[in-house]
Amino acid sequence: MAPSKVHVFKAGYEEVSVLKKCAELVPFKNRKVWVKPNLLGPDPPETATCTHPSLVRATVEVLLDRGCEVWVGDSPATYPTPLKVLLDKSGIGPALKGLDVRWMEVDKLPPVRLPLKGLSGLKEVVVSEGLTRVDALVNLPKFKTHQLTGFTGAVKNFYGLVPRKAKKEYHARLTNPARFSALMVDLASSITERVPSFHLMDAITGMEGDGPKGGTPVEIGFLLCGANPFQVDHSAISIVTPDFKVRTDILAKKLGLMGAYETEGPLKQGWLNLKLPKAYKLVRLAGALPRLPGVTRLIAAPEILDTCTRCGTCVRNCPVDAITIKGHKAHIDRSKCIKCFTCAEVCPVNAVKVQKRLFNR
């Protein structure tokens, strides 16, 4: 059996023909397809927070031309942002105007339980019932750094299929970064075993630094796509120098989920000097240690800056209710904080940053 492939295209967002050439590798015809972009929050395309609307439109157009019924949706991190606001602010809504698409609001659909196997220790995970309504999934991740998992790519993007309430519970239960990364791998493996999928990564403009929201856009200039999300992520990670150690990637190899594959296209390994999140080295160290109750104390804690607008988004989304509004800004209770960085991920004004000092509560 020939090894599978990861296809790489050098592209810009204005190059519609290249975007469609990549999307044409999606193998689905005459099916009900869920197109799942990264819709982290209501941020415009230039912030590199969400999948770019040009790639979403090109993919949807190809699927519609093939007789597919197309659904588009996600579960945003920034509760209670409605899907319509997300779509409008990200530019995806206007980009899809006039096309025959339907919307999948994960948090408004009933949950279903999906059996798991792997290293997370969980026997099942709650996902959206929407997965039972479609025949296939087209995953449109964004190339971004991530303060907890190191990298947001094809594997991590599956977490948007988990309803918000369940996501909070998993963060609170899996406080060790290694176990949380294992859940991402187990989730991606379980879904791809049950639902035919294809993965197109937006790595034209990515994000470095304190991603997946508070980082800095970085020009990369590529699209990567393939049938195996672990292979697509591995190819993307391979362009980073120095050697980018991402736990989801390591676990996928350990579990035999990656398999042999070839890269087709102009991908050069180790050319991108990517700024990693401040906390990530300590996150990796904490994840490598035994599952000790106090292991998260090794990780630098988030702090609320004076630019906080008291909007309460971090309060509503903290998995362990460690944040309250006091005075002119939000405050984090260090005795409760589990260093999951959800507060930094959801803050609409990037007023949550990682402290530089180490070994703090």
C-alpha positions in Angstrom: 0.0 0.0 0.0 1.4 3.4 -1.1 2.0 5.9 1.7 -0.5 8.7 1.9 0.3 12.3 1.0 0.4 15.8 2.5 0.0 18.3 -0.4 1.6 21.7 0.0 0.7 24.8 -2.1 2.5 28.1 -2.0 -0.4 30.6 -2.0 -1.8 34.0 -1.0 -5.4 34.7 0.0 -6.0 36.6 -3.2 -5.0 33.6 -5.4 -8.4 32.1 -5.8 -7.3 29.5 -8.3 -4.6 28.2 -5.9 -7.1 28.1 -3.0 -9.5 26.1 -5.2 -6.8 23.8 -6.5 -6.1 22.8 -2.9 -9.8 22.5 -2.1 -10.3 20.3 -5.1 -8.3 17.6 -3.4 -11.2 17.1 -1.0 -12.6 13.7 -2.0 -16.3 14.2 -1.2 -19.2 14.4 -3.7 -23.0 14.4 -3.2 -22.6 14.3 0.6 -23.7 16.2 3.6 -20.4 17.9 4.7 -19.6 19.9 7.8 -17.0 22.6 7.0 -15.3 23.3 10.3 -13.1 26.4 10.3 -11.2 27.7 13.3 -13.6 30.3 14.7 -11.9 31.1 18.0 -13.5 34.5 18.4 -15.0 37.6 16.7 -11.7 38.8 15.2 -11.0 40.2 11.7 -8.9 38.3 9.2 -5.8 40.5 9.7 -5.4 39.2 13.3 -4.8 35.6 12.1 -7.0 34.4 14.8 -9.5 32.5 12.6 -9.3 30.6 9.4 -9.3 33.1 6.5 -12.6 33.7 4.8 -11.1 33.3 1.3 -10.1 29.6 2.1 -13.5 28.9 3.6 -15.3 30.3 0.5 -13.1 28.4 -1.9 -13.7 25.2 -0.1 -17.5 25.7 0.1 -17.7 26.6 -3.6 -15.9 23.4 -4.6 -18.2 21.3 -2.4 -21.3 22.9 -3.7 -20.2 22.4 -7.3 -19.9 18.7 -6.5 -23.5 18.5 -5.3 -22.7 18.5 -1.5 -25.0 19.9 1.1 -22.7 22.2 3.1 -22.9 23.1 6.8 -20.5 25.6 8.4 -20.0 26.0 12.1 -18.0 25.7 15.3 -18.1 26.1 19.1 -16.3 29.4 19.8 -14.1 29.8 22.9 -15.5 33.3 23.5 -18.9 32.4 25.1 -21.5 33.8 24.8 -20.6 35.1 21.3 -23.4 34.0 18.8 -22.3 32.2 15.7 -23.7 35.1 13.5 -21.4 37.6 15.3 -18.4 35.3 14.9 -19.1 34.8 11.2 -19.6 38.5 10.5 -16.6 39.7 12.5 -14.3 37.1 11.1 -15.3 37.9 7.5 -16.5 34.4 6.9 -20.2 35.4 6.9 -19.8 38.1 4.2 -17.5 35.8 2.2 -20.2 33.1 2.1 -23.1 35.5 1.3 -25.1 34.2 -1.7 -23.9 30.6 -1.3 -26.3 27.8 -0.3 -24.9 27.0 3.1 -26.4 26.0 6.4 -25.1 26.8 9.9 -24.0 24.4 12.6 -24.2 26.0 16.1 -22.5 23.4 18.2 -23.6 24.9 21.6 -27.3 24.8 20.5 -27.4 21.2 19.5 -27.8 18.2 21.9 -24.6 16.5 23.0 -23.7 12.9 22.1 -21.1 10.7 23.7 -18.2 9.4 21.6 -16.1 6.4 22.8 -12.4 7.1 23.3 -9.3 5.0 23.4 -5.7 6.3 23.9 -3.7 8.0 26.6 -6.0 10.6 28.1 -7.6 8.2 30.5 -11.1 9.1 29.4 -13.4 6.4 28.1 -15.7 8.8 26.2 -16.0 12.5 25.2 -19.0 14.7 24.7 -19.3 16.1 21.1 -22.0 17.8 19.1 -24.9 15.9 17.7 -24.1 17.7 14.4 -21.5 14.9 13.7 -24.4 12.5 13.4 -26.2 14.7 10.8 -23.4 14.8 8.2 -21.6 12.2 6.1 -18.2 13.9 6.1 -16.1 16.6 7.7 -13.8 19.1 6.1 -11.5 20.5 8.8 -10.0 24.0 8.1 -7.5 24.7 10.9 -5.2 27.7 11.3 -1.5 27.5 11.8 -1.0 29.1 15.3 1.0 28.7 18.4 -0.9 27.8 21.6 0.1 28.5 25.2 -1.1 25.1 26.5 -0.6 22.6 23.7 2.1 24.5 21.8 0.4 24.3 18.5 -3.1 24.9 17.1 -3.5 22.9 13.9 -5.7 20.1 12.5 -5.7 18.0 15.6 -6.5 20.8 18.1 -9.2 22.2 15.8 -11.4 19.1 16.6 -12.0 20.6 20.1 -14.4 23.0 18.5 -16.8 20.0 18.0 -17.1 19.7 21.8 -19.8 21.9 23.3 -18.7 24.8 25.5 -19.9 23.3 28.8 -18.1 20.0 28.2 -14.9 21.9 27.2 -14.9 23.7 30.5 -15.3 20.4 32.3 -12.4 18.7 30.4 -10.1 21.7 31.2 -10.9 21.4 34.9 -10.4 17.6 34.9 -7.3 17.4 32.8 -5.1 20.0 34.5 -1.9 18.2 33.5 -0.9 19.5 30.0 0.1 16.1 28.9 -3.3 14.6 29.6 -5.1 17.5 27.9 -2.9 17.1 24.8 -3.7 13.3 24.9 -7.4 14.2 24.9 -6.9 16.2 21.7 -5.2 13.2 20.1 -7.8 10.7 21.3 -10.6 13.0 20.1 -9.2 13.5 16.6 -8.5 9.8 16.3 -12.0 8.8 17.4 -13.8 11.3 15.1 -11.7 10.4 12.0 -12.4 6.7 12.6 -16.1 7.3 12.4 -16.5 10.2 10.0 -14.7 10.5 6.7 -12.6 13.7 6.9 -10.1 15.9 5.0 -7.9 18.6 6.4 -6.9 21.9 4.8 -4.6 24.1 6.9 -4.5 27.8 6.5 -0.8 28.5 6.9 -0.7 31.5 4.6 -0.6 33.9 7.5 -0.1 32.1 10.8 0.4 33.2 14.4 3.5 33.1 16.7 4.1 34.1 20.3 1.3 33.8 22.8 -1.3 32.2 20.6 -4.0 31.1 19.9 -5.3 34.7 20.2 -2.8 37.0 21.8 0.1 36.3 19.5 1.5 38.1 16.4 0.6 37.4 12.8 3.5 35.8 10.8 3.7 35.4 7.1 4.3 31.7 6.1 2.7 31.6 2.6 1.5 27.9 2.4 -1.6 25.7 2.4 -1.2 22.2 3.6 -3.8 19.5 3.1 -4.3 15.7 3.5 -6.6 13.0 4.7 -4.7 12.4 8.0 -4.8 15.3 10.5 -1.7 14.0 12.3 0.3 14.0 9.1 -0.8 17.5 8.2 0.2 18.8 11.6 3.5 17.0 11.5 4.4 18.6 8.1 3.5 22.1 9.4 5.5 21.6 12.6 8.5 20.4 10.6 9.1 23.8 9.0 9.8 25.4 12.4 13.3 25.9 13.8 14.7 25.0 16.3 13.0 21.6 16.5 9.4 22.2 17.7 8.4 19.7 20.3 4.6 19.5 20.3 3.0 16.9 22.6 0.1 16.1 20.3 2.6 15.3 17.6 4.7 13.1 19.9 1.7 11.2 21.2 0.3 10.6 17.6 3.6 8.9 16.7 3.6 6.9 19.9 0.1 5.6 19.2 0.9 4.8 15.6 -1.7 7.3 14.3 0.7 9.1 11.9 1.9 6.3 9.6 4.1 6.7 6.6 3.4 9.6 4.3 5.0 11.7 1.6 5.0 15.4 1.2 4.2 16.8 -2.3 5.0 20.4 -2.9 7.5 23.1 -2.0 7.9 22.4 1.7 11.3 23.0 3.2 11.9 21.8 6.7 13.3 24.0 9.5 13.2 27.4 7.7 10.7 29.2 9.9 12.1 30.8 13.1 8.9 30.9 15.1 8.5 32.7 18.4 6.9 30.3 20.8 4.6 31.1 23.8 6.3 32.4 26.9 4.8 29.6 29.0 5.4 26.7 26.7 8.8 25.4 27.9 7.4 25.1 31.4 4.2 23.6 30.1 6.2 20.9 28.4 8.2 20.3 31.6 5.0 20.0 33.7 3.5 17.7 31.2 6.5 15.4 31.3 6.3 14.9 35.1 4.1 12.4 36.9 0.5 13.4 37.5 1.1 15.3 40.7 -1.6 17.5 42.1 0.8 20.5 42.3 2.5 20.1 38.9 0.8 23.2 37.5 2.7 25.4 39.9 5.7 24.9 37.6 3.9 26.9 34.9 4.0 30.7 34.7 0.6 32.1 35.6 -1.6 34.5 33.6 -2.2 38.0 34.9 -4.8 40.6 34.1 -3.4 43.9 32.7 -4.8 47.3 33.5 -6.2 47.4 29.9 -9.0 45.1 31.1 -12.4 46.5 30.2 -14.3 44.4 32.8 -16.4 42.8 30.1 -16.6 39.5 32.1 -15.7 37.2 29.2 -12.9 35.6 31.2 -15.2 35.2 34.2 -17.8 33.3 32.2 -15.3 31.0 30.5 -12.9 30.1 33.3 -13.2 26.3 33.8 -12.7 26.5 37.6 -14.4 29.9 38.4 -11.1 31.4 39.5 -11.8 34.9 38.1 -13.9 37.7 39.5 -14.4 41.4 38.7 -13.0 43.6 41.5 -12.6 47.3 41.1 -11.4 48.4 37.7 -10.5 45.0 36.3 -10.8 41.2 36.6 -8.7 39.4 39.2 -7.4 35.8 39.2 -7.5 33.7 42.4 -4.1 32.0 42.3 -5.2 29.2 44.6 -7.8 28.1 42.1 -6.0 28.8 38.8 -5.1 25.7 36.8 -2.9 27.5 34.2 -5.1 26.4 31.2 -4.9 30.0 29.7 -8.5 30.0 28.7 -8.7 33.5 30.0 -6.0 34.6 27.6 -7.6 32.7 24.8 -11.0 34.4 25.1 -10.1 38.0 26.2 -11.4 40.3 23.4 -8.8 43.0 24.1 -5.8 40.7 24.9 -5.6 42.0 28.4 -4.4 38.7 29.8 -0.7 37.9 29.6 1.7 35.3 31.0 3.9 36.4 33.9 7.6 36.2 33.3 8.5 35.0 36.8 8.4 31.3 37.3 7.1 28.9 40.1 4.2 31.0 41.0 0.6 30.3 42.0 
